[in-house]
């Protein structure tokens, strides 16, 4: 039987929680033995998705909880991000044309573009009143 | 994040330490634009001690680059850790932003 380790935590819908995210990931990185570079990439992907959710995801101003679950099985890392915001599928959004010149460079959609490129797989589903994003990435130890 | 700023005439060097994300990017944006209002035309950003950058950080650098170009100024980025550099590459920013290996290289080309 393979060993599966799963760690989960919650974040509130406030930008200040980005530092909580970073601290939690440092701890989880140690527990699951995630290499530094991969930890950086997971942090960046979650940062971009989390920032999107709290900037555009909620129609009201009340407090919301965003749940993160990270599990490792063999060399596969799975991250699930869950929020109760308005339905939003970031996977549907097309990546921007990559700029060749400064003048062409637009900033919209850049965060999602980073997420899609950093992760091996990004899958969206709407479950009841929740947005559920599942990210997958192979752990390359070296 | 900590920002150390050194100004010599029209050249400002910003040494970044820590994390450039949605929480800290506005502070950095203000520092660059304040320097420009104070006569800075050329900017070097030293990434040696920067551990992390997100798209919010990329946006500030893009905005500053466009503003400096309008003033016929110049911007150079240097000493990036490889995973920070990877973010610039994925975003395609390395095609129009000069990134050099060391602070010395950057200051010599200014």
gemmi code that builds the backbone of each chain (N, CA, C; Angstrom):
import gemmi

chains = {
    "A": [
        ("UNK", (0.833, -1.199, 0.000), (0.000, 0.000, 0.000), (0.869, 1.251, 0.000)),
        ("UNK", (0.429, 2.256, -0.741), (1.225, 3.483, -0.766), (0.790, 4.399, 0.370)),
        ("UNK", (1.734, 5.188, 0.807), (1.467, 6.123, 1.889), (0.894, 7.422, 1.309)),
        ("UNK", (-0.235, 7.806, 1.845), (-0.784, 9.085, 1.419), (-0.846, 10.017, 2.618)),
        ("UNK", (-0.237, 11.204, 2.471), (-0.265, 12.177, 3.558), (-1.078, 13.374, 3.100)),
        ("UNK", (-1.972, 13.845, 3.968), (-2.845, 14.950, 3.581), (-2.840, 16.011, 4.684)),
        ("UNK", (-2.666, 17.253, 4.292), (-2.686, 18.360, 5.257), (-3.683, 19.393, 4.759)),
        ("UNK", (-4.496, 19.954, 5.672), (-5.419, 20.986, 5.209), (-5.415, 22.177, 6.156)),
        ("UNK", (-5.783, 23.327, 5.612), (-5.882, 24.539, 6.430), (-6.891, 25.490, 5.798)),
        ("UNK", (-7.216, 26.545, 6.559), (-8.220, 27.495, 6.081), (-7.655, 28.900, 6.055)),
        ("UNK", (-8.128, 29.691, 5.096), (-7.719, 31.092, 5.009), (-8.973, 31.956, 4.970)),
        ("UNK", (-8.897, 33.141, 5.540), (-10.018, 34.091, 5.442), (-9.840, 34.932, 4.185)),
        ("UNK", (-10.922, 35.574, 3.739), (-10.832, 36.359, 2.510), (-10.231, 37.745, 2.765)),
        ("UNK", (-8.942, 37.763, 3.089), (-8.244, 39.034, 3.285), (-6.827, 38.884, 2.745)),
        ("UNK", (-6.334, 39.950, 2.095), (-4.996, 39.898, 1.476), (-3.898, 39.569, 2.483)),
        ("UNK", (-4.121, 39.989, 3.752), (-3.147, 39.721, 4.807), (-2.889, 38.229, 4.980)),
        ("UNK", (-3.843, 37.396, 4.542), (-3.709, 35.945, 4.682), (-2.628, 35.368, 3.757)),
        ("UNK", (-2.119, 36.185, 2.827), (-1.030, 35.709, 1.961), (0.192, 35.307, 2.787)),
        ("UNK", (0.429, 36.020, 3.893), (1.571, 35.618, 4.733), (1.251, 34.339, 5.507)),
        ("UNK", (-0.028, 34.158, 5.894), (-0.427, 32.898, 6.531), (-0.200, 31.749, 5.545)),
        ("UNK", (-0.610, 31.962, 4.292), (-0.432, 30.941, 3.254), (1.037, 30.528, 3.166)),
        ("UNK", (1.913, 31.520, 3.122), (3.345, 31.265, 3.023), (3.847, 30.458, 4.223)),
        ("UNK", (3.422, 30.856, 5.445), (3.866, 30.141, 6.650), (3.373, 28.688, 6.661)),
        ("UNK", (2.091, 28.514, 6.318), (1.514, 27.158, 6.297), (2.280, 26.283, 5.303)),
        ("UNK", (2.581, 26.850, 4.125), (3.255, 26.061, 3.098), (4.669, 25.670, 3.525)),
        ("UNK", (5.345, 26.568, 4.240), (6.686, 26.241, 4.749), (6.613, 24.986, 5.630)),
        ("UNK", (5.615, 24.966, 6.542), (5.428, 23.843, 7.458), (5.090, 22.568, 6.684)),
        ("UNK", (4.123, 22.715, 5.755), (3.665, 21.553, 4.993), (4.798, 21.010, 4.117)),
        ("UNK", (5.611, 21.921, 3.597), (6.758, 21.533, 2.788), (7.683, 20.601, 3.568)),
        ("UNK", (7.864, 20.922, 4.859), (8.708, 20.076, 5.711), (8.046, 18.721, 5.950)),
        ("UNK", (6.742, 18.761, 6.286), (6.012, 17.523, 6.585), (5.995, 16.578, 5.382)),
        ("UNK", (5.710, 17.144, 4.209), (5.561, 16.293, 3.019), (6.869, 16.127, 2.238)),
        ("UNK", (7.920, 16.809, 2.672), (9.201, 16.704, 1.972), (9.158, 17.263, 0.557)),
        ("UNK", (8.569, 18.457, 0.427), (8.471, 19.086, -0.896), (9.733, 19.909, -1.157)),
        ("UNK", (10.398, 19.692, -2.308), (11.603, 20.467, -2.613), (11.306, 21.979, -2.705)),
        ("UNK", (12.317, 22.830, -2.403), (12.158, 24.289, -2.350), (11.505, 24.869, -3.605)),
        ("UNK", (12.008, 24.452, -4.756), (11.517, 25.058, -5.988), (10.028, 24.766, -6.196)),
        ("UNK", (9.652, 23.526, -5.914), (8.250, 23.138, -6.057), (7.378, 23.891, -5.052)),
        ("UNK", (7.910, 24.074, -3.856), (7.183, 24.807, -2.821), (6.930, 26.251, -3.281)),
        ("UNK", (7.941, 26.842, -3.915), (7.813, 28.191, -4.480), (6.695, 28.210, -5.531)),
        ("UNK", (6.679, 27.196, -6.397), (5.686, 27.161, -7.474), (4.263, 26.963, -6.938)),
        ("UNK", (4.134, 26.093, -5.919), (2.830, 25.867, -5.287), (2.359, 27.161, -4.616)),
        ("UNK", (3.303, 27.825, -3.923), (2.985, 29.088, -3.256), (2.473, 30.113, -4.274)),
        ("UNK", (3.188, 30.213, -5.393), (2.813, 31.199, -6.417), (1.440, 30.878, -7.012)),
        ("UNK", (1.210, 29.608, -7.348), (-0.083, 29.216, -7.932), (-1.223, 29.514, -6.959)),
        ("UNK", (-1.043, 29.146, -5.683), (-2.098, 29.386, -4.693), (-2.292, 30.883, -4.437)),
        ("UNK", (-1.198, 31.635, -4.428), (-1.250, 33.089, -4.255), (-2.125, 33.708, -5.351)),
        ("UNK", (-1.854, 33.351, -6.614), (-2.591, 33.935, -7.733), (-4.081, 33.586, -7.667)),
        ("UNK", (-4.377, 32.315, -7.367), (-5.772, 31.874, -7.308), (-6.493, 32.512, -6.125)),
        ("UNK", (-5.803, 32.539, -4.971), (-6.377, 33.119, -3.757), (-6.640, 34.622, -3.958)),
        ("UNK", (-5.675, 35.333, -4.530), (-5.833, 36.775, -4.769), (-7.011, 37.036, -5.713)),
        ("UNK", (-7.156, 36.191, -6.734), (-8.311, 36.307, -7.652), (-9.622, 36.107, -6.915)),
        ("UNK", (-9.667, 35.052, -6.095), (-10.908, 34.722, -5.377), (-11.320, 35.884, -4.478)),
        ("UNK", (-10.367, 36.400, -3.703), (-10.798, 37.440, -2.765), (-11.016, 38.787, -3.457)),
        ("UNK", (-10.426, 38.985, -4.641), (-10.658, 40.251, -5.340), (-11.980, 40.253, -6.102)),
        ("UNK", (-12.349, 39.114, -6.682), (-13.538, 39.101, -7.553), (-14.602, 38.098, -7.134)),
        ("UNK", (-14.285, 37.231, -6.172), (-15.158, 36.097, -5.915), (-16.383, 36.340, -5.067)),
        ("UNK", (-16.374, 37.419, -4.272), (-17.472, 37.563, -3.328), (-18.288, 38.820, -3.593)),
        ("UNK", (-19.616, 38.620, -3.645), (-20.511, 39.735, -3.945), (-20.777, 40.572, -2.681)),
        ("UNK", (-20.575, 39.957, -1.509), (-20.827, 40.706, -0.270), (-19.502, 41.089, 0.391)),
        ("UNK", (-19.602, 41.689, 1.570), (-18.377, 42.100, 2.261), (-18.146, 41.272, 3.532)),
        ("UNK", (-18.921, 40.176, 3.693), (-18.750, 39.380, 4.911), (-17.508, 38.493, 4.830)),
        ("UNK", (-17.195, 37.879, 5.974), (-16.030, 37.020, 6.015), (-16.334, 35.677, 5.353)),
        ("UNK", (-15.395, 35.195, 4.569), (-15.530, 33.882, 3.932), (-14.297, 33.055, 4.252)),
        ("UNK", (-14.488, 31.756, 4.156), (-13.371, 30.846, 4.411), (-12.984, 30.165, 3.095)),
        ("UNK", (-11.699, 30.154, 2.818), (-11.185, 29.450, 1.637), (-10.378, 28.261, 2.163)),
        ("UNK", (-10.739, 27.071, 1.704), (-10.091, 25.863, 2.221), (-9.021, 25.355, 1.260)),
        ("UNK", (-7.909, 24.947, 1.846), (-6.813, 24.398, 1.046), (-6.482, 23.004, 1.577)),
        ("UNK", (-6.370, 22.050, 0.675), (-5.989, 20.701, 1.092), (-4.838, 20.235, 0.198)),
        ("UNK", (-3.774, 19.802, 0.833), (-2.605, 19.373, 0.060), (-2.295, 17.931, 0.404)),
        ("UNK", (-2.183, 17.084, -0.601), (-1.848, 15.703, -0.306), (-0.741, 15.205, -1.233)),
        ("UNK", (0.028, 14.288, -0.705), (1.118, 13.706, -1.472), (0.964, 12.198, -1.480)),
        ("UNK", (1.038, 11.632, -2.670), (1.003, 10.180, -2.787), (2.051, 9.788, -3.815)),
        ("UNK", (3.009, 8.985, -3.386), (4.177, 8.691, -4.213), (4.793, 10.001, -4.694)),
        ("UNK", (4.900, 10.190, -6.019), (5.525, 11.431, -6.476), (4.497, 12.434, -6.989)),
        ("UNK", (3.238, 12.237, -6.602), (2.210, 13.157, -7.087), (1.669, 14.020, -5.950)),
        ("UNK", (1.715, 15.334, -6.194), (1.200, 16.285, -5.219), (-0.141, 16.825, -5.733)),
        ("UNK", (-1.160, 16.779, -4.876), (-2.465, 17.286, -5.275), (-2.882, 18.412, -4.325)),
        ("UNK", (-3.281, 19.538, -4.893), (-3.715, 20.676, -4.090), (-5.157, 20.992, -4.471)),
        ("UNK", (-6.037, 21.060, -3.456), (-7.437, 21.392, -3.726), (-7.769, 22.698, -3.024)),
        ("UNK", (-8.354, 23.624, -3.784), (-8.703, 24.941, -3.274), (-10.215, 25.087, -3.398)),
        ("UNK", (-10.863, 25.439, -2.297), (-12.326, 25.451, -2.297), (-12.839, 26.767, -1.717)),
        ("UNK", (-13.769, 27.435, -2.429), (-14.348, 28.674, -1.902), (-15.845, 28.713, -2.200)),
        ("UNK", (-16.577, 29.535, -1.435), (-18.024, 29.614, -1.643), (-18.409, 30.916, -2.364)),
        ("UNK", (-17.512, 31.377, -3.235), (-17.773, 32.606, -4.000), (-18.640, 32.346, -5.215)),
        ("UNK", (-18.831, 33.414, -6.024), (-19.638, 33.274, -7.236), (-18.946, 32.291, -8.193)),
        ("UNK", (-19.735, 31.570, -9.016), (-19.115, 30.580, -9.909), (-18.056, 31.226, -10.800)),
        ("UNK", (-16.855, 30.701, -10.769), (-15.778, 31.233, -11.619), (-14.820, 30.116, -11.993)),
        ("UNK", (-14.704, 29.893, -13.270), (-13.803, 28.858, -13.763), (-12.572, 29.496, -14.413)),
        ("UNK", (-11.457, 29.572, -13.691), (-10.264, 30.222, -14.247), (-9.638, 29.426, -15.385)),
        ("UNK", (-9.932, 28.116, -15.436), (-9.339, 27.270, -16.470), (-9.852, 27.659, -17.854)),
        ("UNK", (-11.111, 28.130, -17.877), (-11.729, 28.539, -19.145), (-11.051, 29.755, -19.754)),
        ("UNK", (-10.475, 30.579, -18.871), (-9.876, 31.818, -19.373), (-8.667, 31.503, -20.237)),
        ("UNK", (-8.639, 32.109, -21.405), (-7.525, 31.856, -22.298), (-6.287, 32.557, -21.770)),
        ("UNK", (-5.148, 31.930, -21.980), (-3.904, 32.592, -21.611), (-3.694, 33.777, -22.541)),
        ("UNK", (-3.114, 34.850, -22.030), (-2.873, 35.996, -22.908), (-1.804, 35.647, -23.931)),
        ("UNK", (-1.856, 36.330, -25.067), (-0.766, 36.184, -26.033), (0.502, 36.651, -25.335)),
        ("UNK", (1.561, 35.840, -25.416), (2.769, 36.278, -24.735), (3.373, 37.464, -25.470)),
        ("UNK", (3.747, 38.487, -24.696), (4.243, 39.696, -25.343), (5.646, 39.508, -25.902)),
        ("UNK", (5.925, 40.184, -27.012), (7.285, 40.195, -27.534), (7.902, 41.542, -27.254)),
        ("UNK", (7.053, 42.553, -27.175), (7.577, 43.889, -26.919), (6.859, 44.487, -25.722)),
        ("UNK", (7.459, 45.518, -25.185), (6.903, 46.215, -24.031), (5.518, 46.777, -24.357)),
        ("UNK", (5.370, 47.334, -25.555), (4.117, 47.989, -25.935), (2.968, 46.988, -25.974)),
        ("UNK", (3.276, 45.745, -26.408), (2.225, 44.726, -26.535), (1.803, 44.158, -25.184)),
        ("UNK", (2.636, 44.373, -24.175), (2.429, 43.660, -22.926), (1.239, 44.182, -22.139)),
        ("UNK", (0.282, 43.286, -21.901), (-0.886, 43.623, -21.083), (-0.823, 42.776, -19.817)),
        ("UNK", (-1.404, 43.296, -18.737), (-1.268, 42.561, -17.481), (-2.430, 41.623, -17.173)),
        ("UNK", (-3.560, 41.785, -17.875), (-4.729, 40.958, -17.566), (-4.473, 39.477, -17.814)),
        ("UNK", (-4.953, 38.638, -16.921), (-4.857, 37.196, -17.131), (-3.493, 36.600, -16.836)),
        ("UNK", (-2.579, 37.440, -16.390), (-1.216, 36.977, -16.154), (-1.137, 35.935, -15.031)),
        ("UNK", (-1.901, 36.174, -13.955), (-1.889, 35.253, -12.816), (-2.305, 33.849, -13.211)),
        ("UNK", (-3.418, 33.745, -13.942), (-3.926, 32.443, -14.375), (-2.935, 31.770, -15.335)),
        ("UNK", (-2.330, 32.591, -16.183), (-1.326, 32.079, -17.115), (-0.166, 31.427, -16.342)),
        ("UNK", (0.261, 32.077, -15.263), (1.341, 31.517, -14.435), (0.901, 30.177, -13.835)),
        ("UNK", (-0.330, 30.144, -13.283), (-0.832, 28.919, -12.650), (-0.824, 27.757, -13.637)),
        ("UNK", (-1.369, 27.998, -14.839), (-1.454, 26.924, -15.842), (-0.084, 26.413, -16.240)),
        ("UNK", (0.894, 27.314, -16.273), (2.234, 26.910, -16.677), (3.031, 26.243, -15.570)),
        ("UNK", (2.736, 26.612, -14.322), (3.507, 26.053, -13.211), (3.012, 24.665, -12.820)),
        ("UNK", (1.701, 24.413, -13.018), (1.130, 23.140, -12.600), (1.020, 22.189, -13.800)),
        ("UNK", (0.985, 20.883, -13.516), (0.830, 19.909, -14.598), (-0.625, 19.834, -15.045)),
        ("UNK", (-1.527, 20.039, -14.082), (-2.941, 19.877, -14.395), (-3.756, 20.816, -13.512)),
        ("UNK", (-4.731, 21.506, -14.099), (-5.628, 22.374, -13.326), (-7.056, 22.034, -13.741)),
        ("UNK", (-7.858, 21.569, -12.786), (-9.227, 21.164, -13.117), (-10.217, 21.923, -12.229)),
        ("UNK", (-11.246, 22.465, -12.859), (-12.268, 23.207, -12.115), (-13.557, 22.415, -12.050)),
        ("UNK", (-14.228, 22.472, -10.894), (-15.601, 21.957, -10.865), (-16.426, 22.806, -9.910)),
        ("UNK", (-17.710, 22.857, -10.169), (-18.634, 23.577, -9.295), (-19.402, 22.506, -8.529)),
        ("UNK", (-19.241, 22.473, -7.202), (-19.928, 21.475, -6.389), (-20.874, 22.203, -5.445)),
        ("UNK", (-22.169, 22.102, -5.694), (-23.146, 22.827, -4.878), (-22.874, 24.310, -4.997)),
        ("UNK", (-22.624, 24.974, -3.875), (-22.342, 26.419, -3.933), (-20.840, 26.701, -3.852)),
        ("UNK", (-20.034, 25.703, -4.203), (-18.581, 25.888, -4.061), (-17.813, 25.766, -5.376)),
        ("UNK", (-16.797, 26.608, -5.507), (-15.820, 26.452, -6.586), (-14.732, 25.523, -6.067)),
        ("UNK", (-14.433, 24.478, -6.815), (-13.372, 23.560, -6.394), (-12.320, 23.475, -7.506)),
        ("UNK", (-11.106, 23.861, -7.164), (-10.006, 23.799, -8.127), (-9.018, 22.738, -7.676)),
        ("UNK", (-8.684, 21.830, -8.558), (-7.730, 20.776, -8.220), (-6.476, 20.954, -9.070)),
        ("UNK", (-5.352, 21.103, -8.394), (-4.076, 21.267, -9.085), (-3.235, 20.021, -8.856)),
        ("UNK", (-2.567, 19.571, -9.905), (-1.693, 18.412, -9.745), (-0.295, 18.732, -10.245)),
        ("UNK", (0.688, 18.161, -9.528), (2.075, 18.398, -9.932), (2.952, 17.220, -9.503)),
        ("UNK", (3.796, 16.793, -10.390), (4.722, 15.710, -10.059), (5.883, 16.242, -9.225)),
        ("UNK", (6.201, 15.536, -8.162), (7.326, 15.943, -7.316), (8.595, 15.365, -7.904)),
        ("UNK", (9.465, 16.258, -8.385), (10.755, 15.784, -8.901), (11.808, 16.044, -7.846)),
        ("UNK", (12.266, 14.970, -7.222), (13.284, 15.153, -6.175), (14.655, 15.077, -6.802)),
        ("UNK", (15.495, 16.072, -6.454), (16.879, 15.973, -6.921), (17.841, 16.585, -5.919)),
    ],
    "B": [
        ("UNK", (8.397, 43.098, 3.210), (9.492, 43.320, 2.260), (10.301, 44.544, 2.674)),
        ("UNK", (11.594, 44.473, 2.438), (12.448, 45.618, 2.717), (12.999, 46.155, 1.394)),
        ("UNK", (12.989, 47.471, 1.267), (13.513, 48.091, 0.050), (14.633, 49.059, 0.427)),
        ("UNK", (15.823, 48.790, -0.101), (16.924, 49.733, 0.109), (17.093, 50.523, -1.188)),
        ("UNK", (17.090, 51.842, -1.058), (17.137, 52.688, -2.248), (18.398, 53.539, -2.220)),
        ("UNK", (19.160, 53.499, -3.338), (20.351, 54.340, -3.442), (20.208, 55.231, -4.666)),
        ("UNK", (20.437, 56.512, -4.480), (20.240, 57.441, -5.590), (21.546, 58.174, -5.898)),
        ("UNK", (21.964, 58.073, -7.184), (23.117, 58.853, -7.634), (22.679, 59.610, -8.871)),
        ("UNK", (22.480, 60.911, -8.748), (22.009, 61.709, -9.872), (20.682, 61.175, -10.385)),
        ("UNK", (20.664, 60.804, -11.678), (19.401, 60.337, -12.269), (19.211, 58.827, -12.146)),
        ("UNK", (20.180, 58.158, -11.482), (20.094, 56.699, -11.340), (19.671, 56.291, -9.930)),
        ("UNK", (18.589, 55.505, -9.846), (18.173, 54.950, -8.556), (18.328, 53.441, -8.581)),
        ("UNK", (18.952, 52.915, -7.539), (19.080, 51.459, -7.404), (18.199, 50.996, -6.251)),
        ("UNK", (17.325, 50.023, -6.548), (16.447, 49.464, -5.523), (16.884, 48.040, -5.227)),
        ("UNK", (17.237, 47.799, -3.959), (17.592, 46.434, -3.562), (16.422, 45.849, -2.788)),
        ("UNK", (15.853, 44.788, -3.329), (14.645, 44.216, -2.729), (14.986, 43.020, -1.864)),
        ("UNK", (14.287, 42.934, -0.733), (14.516, 41.804, 0.153), (13.169, 41.265, 0.619)),
        ("UNK", (12.974, 39.939, 0.512), (11.730, 39.340, 1.002), (10.805, 38.950, -0.136)),
        ("UNK", (9.542, 39.400, -0.043), (8.528, 38.924, -0.975), (7.797, 40.071, -1.644)),
        ("UNK", (7.727, 40.019, -2.979), (7.002, 41.038, -3.734), (5.691, 40.420, -4.220)),
        ("UNK", (4.600, 40.688, -3.473), (3.300, 40.106, -3.811), (2.199, 41.170, -3.706)),
        ("UNK", (0.934, 40.757, -3.708), (-0.181, 41.718, -3.662), (-0.122, 42.592, -2.412)),
        ("UNK", (0.477, 42.076, -1.347), (0.566, 42.837, -0.097), (1.614, 43.930, -0.141)),
        ("UNK", (2.700, 43.686, -0.876), (3.847, 44.591, -0.803), (4.080, 45.389, -2.090)),
        ("UNK", (3.408, 45.005, -3.188), (3.728, 45.624, -4.476), (3.386, 47.119, -4.511)),
        ("UNK", (2.330, 47.514, -3.781), (1.956, 48.933, -3.823), (3.005, 49.827, -3.179)),
        ("UNK", (3.617, 49.316, -2.109), (4.679, 50.081, -1.434), (5.843, 50.297, -2.403)),
        ("UNK", (6.204, 49.229, -3.110), (7.326, 49.316, -4.061), (6.974, 50.260, -5.219)),
        ("UNK", (5.735, 50.164, -5.693), (5.297, 51.035, -6.790), (5.442, 52.500, -6.373)),
        ("UNK", (5.008, 52.805, -5.148), (5.090, 54.184, -4.665), (6.542, 54.654, -4.596)),
        ("UNK", (7.438, 53.765, -4.135), (8.854, 54.147, -4.014), (9.457, 54.476, -5.384)),
        ("UNK", (9.141, 53.658, -6.396), (9.689, 53.917, -7.738), (9.138, 55.231, -8.299)),
        ("UNK", (7.813, 55.416, -8.173), (7.216, 56.611, -8.771), (7.588, 57.881, -7.998)),
        ("UNK", (7.811, 57.761, -6.694), (8.314, 58.896, -5.912), (9.709, 59.281, -6.401)),
        ("UNK", (10.541, 58.254, -6.656), (11.901, 58.517, -7.136), (11.860, 59.212, -8.497)),
        ("UNK", (10.942, 58.762, -9.365), (10.824, 59.384, -10.685), (10.370, 60.840, -10.564)),
        ("UNK", (9.446, 61.089, -9.641), (8.976, 62.458, -9.418), (10.128, 63.328, -8.915)),
        ("UNK", (11.120, 62.666, -8.315), (12.268, 63.355, -7.741), (13.445, 63.396, -8.725)),
        ("UNK", (13.204, 63.072, -9.985), (14.236, 63.239, -11.003), (14.910, 61.975, -11.507)),
        ("UNK", (14.535, 60.803, -10.967), (15.144, 59.557, -11.431), (14.692, 59.218, -12.854)),
        ("UNK", (15.675, 58.934, -13.719), (15.350, 58.542, -15.094), (15.762, 57.116, -15.390)),
        ("UNK", (16.749, 56.627, -14.640), (17.240, 55.264, -14.841), (17.133, 54.474, -13.547)),
        ("UNK", (16.724, 53.202, -13.698), (16.472, 52.385, -12.510), (17.150, 51.022, -12.637)),
        ("UNK", (17.834, 50.621, -11.565), (18.352, 49.255, -11.458), (17.605, 48.589, -10.308)),
        ("UNK", (17.080, 47.386, -10.549), (16.441, 46.645, -9.457), (17.261, 45.395, -9.174)),
        ("UNK", (17.759, 45.327, -7.932), (18.601, 44.202, -7.511), (17.722, 43.149, -6.825)),
        ("UNK", (17.622, 41.971, -7.440), (16.735, 40.909, -6.946), (17.459, 39.893, -6.065)),
        ("UNK", (18.735, 40.164, -5.755), (19.550, 39.156, -5.084), (18.872, 38.559, -3.837)),
        ("UNK", (18.263, 39.406, -3.025), (17.654, 38.917, -1.789), (16.134, 38.816, -1.872)),
        ("UNK", (15.602, 38.827, -3.090), (14.159, 38.667, -3.242), (13.836, 37.176, -3.378)),
        ("UNK", (13.003, 36.691, -2.471), (12.710, 35.255, -2.430), (11.481, 34.880, -3.239)),
        ("UNK", (10.662, 35.890, -3.566), (9.350, 35.536, -4.109), (8.780, 36.693, -4.919)),
        ("UNK", (8.149, 36.374, -6.059), (7.429, 37.402, -6.819), (6.162, 36.788, -7.396)),
        ("UNK", (5.066, 37.560, -7.388), (3.814, 37.092, -8.010), (3.459, 38.059, -9.141)),
        ("UNK", (2.317, 37.824, -9.806), (1.941, 38.689, -10.923), (1.743, 40.133, -10.463)),
        ("UNK", (1.400, 40.337, -9.186), (1.255, 41.705, -8.673), (2.598, 42.436, -8.730)),
        ("UNK", (3.683, 41.711, -8.463), (5.027, 42.279, -8.548), (5.422, 42.549, -9.994)),
        ("UNK", (5.061, 41.612, -10.887), (5.361, 41.801, -12.311), (4.660, 43.054, -12.843)),
        ("UNK", (3.419, 43.279, -12.390), (2.653, 44.445, -12.840), (3.353, 45.752, -12.508)),
        ("UNK", (3.903, 45.841, -11.278), (4.594, 47.067, -10.859), (5.807, 47.312, -11.748)),
        ("UNK", (6.551, 46.239, -12.031), (7.754, 46.385, -12.852), (7.382, 46.788, -14.279)),
        ("UNK", (6.291, 46.219, -14.789), (5.814, 46.594, -16.124), (5.400, 48.070, -16.159)),
        ("UNK", (4.656, 48.484, -15.146), (4.173, 49.863, -15.080), (5.352, 50.843, -15.009)),
        ("UNK", (6.340, 50.498, -14.182), (7.515, 51.356, -14.034), (8.306, 51.406, -15.345)),
        ("UNK", (8.439, 50.241, -16.011), (9.185, 50.190, -17.267), (8.537, 51.096, -18.316)),
        ("UNK", (7.206, 51.025, -18.404), (6.498, 51.867, -19.379), (6.673, 53.352, -19.053)),
        ("UNK", (6.581, 53.688, -17.766), (6.712, 55.092, -17.356), (8.124, 55.612, -17.627)),
        ("UNK", (9.147, 54.776, -17.350), (10.537, 55.200, -17.571), (10.806, 55.382, -19.064)),
        ("UNK", (10.219, 54.493, -19.870), (10.433, 54.582, -21.312), (9.858, 55.883, -21.878)),
        ("UNK", (8.707, 56.289, -21.345), (8.099, 57.560, -21.782), (9.025, 58.744, -21.513)),
        ("UNK", (9.866, 58.616, -20.477), (10.806, 59.688, -20.114), (12.170, 59.443, -20.753)),
        ("UNK", (12.217, 58.514, -21.714), (13.476, 58.103, -22.342), (14.485, 57.568, -21.328)),
        ("UNK", (13.978, 56.969, -20.275), (14.849, 56.387, -19.256), (15.106, 54.923, -19.530)),
        ("UNK", (15.785, 54.275, -18.589), (16.233, 52.901, -18.789), (16.012, 52.108, -17.504)),
        ("UNK", (15.705, 50.819, -17.661), (15.573, 49.969, -16.481), (16.370, 48.680, -16.687)),
        ("UNK", (17.030, 48.227, -15.653), (17.787, 46.964, -15.706), (17.489, 46.156, -14.453)),
        ("UNK", (17.278, 44.863, -14.642), (17.034, 43.971, -13.510), (18.256, 43.073, -13.354)),
        ("UNK", (18.621, 42.760, -12.105), (19.813, 41.927, -11.953), (19.732, 40.951, -10.782)),
        ("UNK", (20.627, 39.963, -10.836), (20.898, 39.019, -9.738), (19.676, 38.222, -9.282)),
        ("UNK", (18.863, 37.752, -10.252), (17.663, 37.002, -9.877), (17.964, 35.561, -9.505)),
        ("UNK", (17.277, 35.058, -8.482), (17.333, 33.627, -8.190), (16.623, 32.906, -9.334)),
        ("UNK", (17.027, 31.668, -9.605), (16.526, 31.045, -10.841), (15.012, 30.850, -10.857)),
        ("UNK", (14.394, 30.596, -9.678), (12.941, 30.399, -9.734), (12.180, 31.710, -9.871)),
        ("UNK", (12.808, 32.822, -9.458), (12.196, 34.145, -9.696), (12.306, 34.465, -11.198)),
        ("UNK", (13.456, 34.136, -11.768), (13.672, 34.374, -13.197), (12.675, 33.571, -14.032)),
        ("UNK", (12.386, 32.367, -13.569), (11.433, 31.512, -14.287), (10.063, 32.195, -14.414)),
        ("UNK", (9.666, 32.937, -13.374), (8.382, 33.640, -13.410), (8.393, 34.703, -14.519)),
        ("UNK", (9.510, 35.429, -14.648), (9.639, 36.429, -15.723), (9.573, 35.754, -17.089)),
        ("UNK", (10.182, 34.558, -17.173), (10.209, 33.846, -18.461), (8.823, 33.332, -18.837)),
        ("UNK", (8.114, 32.739, -17.858), (6.767, 32.223, -18.148), (5.851, 33.371, -18.577)),
        ("UNK", (6.022, 34.530, -17.938), (5.187, 35.688, -18.273), (5.599, 36.319, -19.603)),
        ("UNK", (6.766, 35.937, -20.116), (7.253, 36.498, -21.380), (7.924, 37.854, -21.206)),
        ("UNK", (8.139, 38.272, -19.966), (8.720, 39.593, -19.693), (10.208, 39.656, -20.061)),
        ("UNK", (10.863, 38.475, -20.111), (12.297, 38.482, -20.409), (12.565, 38.875, -21.860)),
        ("UNK", (11.494, 38.917, -22.692), (11.723, 39.292, -24.093), (11.909, 40.803, -24.260)),
        ("UNK", (11.437, 41.591, -23.305), (11.627, 43.040, -23.449), (12.295, 43.697, -22.242)),
        ("UNK", (12.540, 42.881, -21.187), (13.198, 43.445, -20.001), (14.601, 42.866, -19.876)),
        ("UNK", (15.611, 43.711, -19.871), (16.963, 43.191, -19.734), (17.240, 42.689, -18.309)),
        ("UNK", (17.675, 41.425, -18.223), (18.019, 40.831, -16.926), (19.494, 40.439, -16.987)),
        ("UNK", (20.310, 41.005, -16.121), (21.745, 40.700, -16.137), (22.133, 39.947, -14.859)),
        ("UNK", (23.272, 39.199, -14.901), (23.611, 38.327, -13.769), (23.919, 39.044, -12.448)),
        ("UNK", (24.665, 40.148, -12.485), (25.065, 40.754, -11.201), (24.775, 42.259, -11.162)),
        ("UNK", (24.790, 42.812, -9.958), (24.576, 44.249, -9.765), (25.681, 45.045, -10.475)),
        ("UNK", (26.923, 44.524, -10.399), (28.039, 45.175, -11.097), (27.776, 45.300, -12.591)),
        ("UNK", (27.309, 44.180, -13.194), (26.989, 44.200, -14.623), (25.968, 45.295, -14.910)),
        ("UNK", (24.949, 45.390, -14.042), (23.876, 46.360, -14.263), (24.421, 47.782, -14.168)),
        ("UNK", (25.212, 48.049, -13.131), (25.707, 49.424, -12.918), (26.670, 49.830, -14.041)),
        ("UNK", (27.447, 48.830, -14.549), (28.382, 49.138, -15.645), (27.651, 49.521, -16.933)),
        ("UNK", (26.464, 48.913, -17.160), (25.763, 49.232, -18.412), (24.878, 50.479, -18.288)),
        ("UNK", (24.860, 51.088, -17.129), (24.024, 52.282, -16.969), (24.770, 53.541, -17.402)),
    ],
}
model = gemmi.Model(1)
for chain_id, residues in chains.items():
    chain = gemmi.Chain(chain_id)
    for i, (resn, *xyz) in enumerate(residues, 1):
        res = gemmi.Residue()
        res.name, res.seqid = resn, gemmi.SeqId(i, " ")
        for name, pos in zip(("N", "CA", "C"), xyz):
            atom = gemmi.Atom()
            atom.name, atom.element = name, gemmi.Element(name[0])
            atom.pos, atom.b_iso = gemmi.Position(*pos), 0.0
            res.add_atom(atom)
        chain.add_residue(res)
    model.add_chain(chain)
structure = gemmi.Structure()
structure.add_model(model)
structure.setup_entities()
